């Protein structure tokens, strides 16, 4: 069952967020800082107490099996870009004990349904090249529309 999260879920959501953080530190230690201090832990409060997005969780047998953090983005027109409305998936994680059981798919279905209900025409997310979740996102129908490239001198 996927549901909106609240402050009672903060510790469990942060346990999953720490997995995401550790994955990033391991994948790009030249960019990401190790550790999961108070500022990072408390950042989830933005998603638990806002109208500009939300946190959602899948609960299984009384345990949080997965979570997603979502932003509603409304960008005005600029000299370079047309106005854009989209849902941004800031973070998503499925507990390693519950992977390949449909948790990620149900979280994505929840985000897609919410976006449709609120009239957002697209969902965006970004993924680092080292992250094996890319194949999951592609299986969920996401396509690449932008790439970042780097050159180390």
Long-range contacts (C-beta under 8 A, 24 or more apart in sequence): 1-58, 1-59, 1-60, 2-56, 2-57, 2-58, 2-106, 2-107, 2-109, 2-110, 3-56, 3-57, 3-59, 4-54, 4-55, 4-56, 5-47, 5-48, 5-54, 5-55, 5-56, 5-57, 5-67, 6-48, 7-45, 7-48, 7-49, 9-48, 9-55, 9-57, 9-64, 9-67, 10-44, 10-45, 10-48, 12-57, 12-63, 12-64, 12-67, 13-44, 13-55, 13-57, 13-64, 13-67, 14-41, 14-44, 15-64, 16-64, 16-66, 16-67, 16-93, 16-94, 16-95, 17-41, 17-44, 17-67, 17-69, 17-91, 17-93, 19-93, 19-95, 19-96, 20-91, 20-93, 23-131, 24-128, 27-128, 27-130, 27-131, 28-128, 28-130, 44-69, 47-90, 53-88, 53-90, 54-114, 56-107, 56-110, 56-111, 58-98, 58-103, 58-106, 58-107, 60-98, 60-103, 63-95, 64-95, 65-94, 65-95, 65-97, 65-98, 65-101, 65-103, 66-92, 66-93, 66-94, 66-95, 66-98, 66-103, 66-104, 66-106, 66-107, 67-91, 67-92, 67-93, 67-107, 68-92, 68-107, 68-108, 68-110, 68-111, 70-111, 70-114, 72-118, 72-120, 73-124, 85-119, 85-120, 85-121, 85-122, 86-120, 86-121, 86-122, 86-123, 86-124, 87-111, 87-114, 87-115, 87-118, 87-120, 87-122, 87-123, 87-124, 88-123, 88-124, 88-125, 89-123, 89-124, 89-125, 92-125, 92-133, 104-136, 104-140, 105-140, 108-140
